[in-house]
């Protein structure tokens, strides 16, 4: 059989008409059936494209000039959108973003989970898909004796210097970062230089609480001491009375992991407090807490509806974190058991249960895939299991443990459609039937999508 020739060459300029989008939001155009993926291109557009990379099966291109523009194209409100890469979809209407995300979930349900008939509902979107992120993590650099703050440019460790603001981040947090940069410059604090592994201030992190407006400032340094600590605290808290906690985190390692192992609270409390529905949660510097508070309530309400928990039901929450979903479930269940590998998260979960006067929850530190078989041996028989794993999805051993526990219902909350689909296939083969999938837009303007899935035995 003759080897198929690739119809384009690197650096060639071609004209393409785009017919589809990848799950990352790149436009897809074809030449003689050969697909070329082009960032920022939209379906229905005709454009000149420079070919930048060629593989046997597909190529990549760069958008040079648009001849026919899609009616779904909009001007991004962010001044560094084309450099940053933190958001991928600001150039398309919000309706198109939601449609693209629904298609992404439908696609993996068909191709990976082999469940073409399961309903994938339209995405639950936001009324106001901007300024939603309650956690900001910004690297710090230096230029001509001044501190600079901004995200890294795409595929680099160069800080974008002209980043004035981030339009998906909470405005208070944004303003605190800028104030710390100015104060740090005035006090002569040096930025960390990752090549030389010298200098002091590595990252500025701000967490804000949506309902109480409390803010936590975390300063990550390479050094054990924070230069002019007292002056920084005095000046920043005077300017922002919303700051109720300042934490100094020490990361002396040559690494691109943001937080080090050692933290100390140098002002105020160890926690800020936020509410989801009627429940109050304490959030520490290291806590996992959903970044979009408005949509977290939408997500949890849907998970609760699918769990359909009765007053006599026993529920397991695998990957329970600081107990957010567990406590929601505990409002309706007889008993909830939560398991999580991070000891600090379990301490927080126990404190959150106490804070909300809930005594029908029990939290255990450990790997869910090991704890659940142990629970089975103790005679624990859950009616419902809720699982909310990290992006890599569930370990096969955890899925086996869930199937062995034989609950009536499983609710799977996922932030990665492809690992979700892979895991659903295993649960289906283990005797569960996927009823429906509800995507929720937790990360507007980016290509990420969260989904809640209801399975019945």
Secondary structure, 3 states (H helix, E strand, C coil): CCCCCCCCCCCCEEEEEEEEECCCCCEEEEECCEEEEECCCCCCCEEEEEEEEECCCEEEEEEEEEEECCCCECCCCCCCHHHHCCCCCCCECHHHHHHHHHHHHHHHHHHCCCCCCCEEEEEECCCCCCCCECEEEEEEEEECCEEEECCECCCCCCECCCCCCCCCECHHHHHHHHHHHHHHHHCCCCECECCCCECCEEEEEEEECCCCCCEEEEEEECCCCCCCHHHHHHHHHHHCCCEEEEEEEECCCCCCCCCCCEEEEEEECCCEEEEECCEEEEECCCCCCCCEHHHHHHHHHHHHHHHCCCCCCEEEEECCCCCHHHHHHHCCCCEEEEEECCHHHHHHHHHHHHHCCCCCEEEEECCHHHHHHHHHHCCCCCCEEEECCCCCCCCHHHHHHHHHHCCCEEEEEECCHHHHHHHHHHHHHCCCEEEEEEEECCCCCCCCCEEEEEEEC
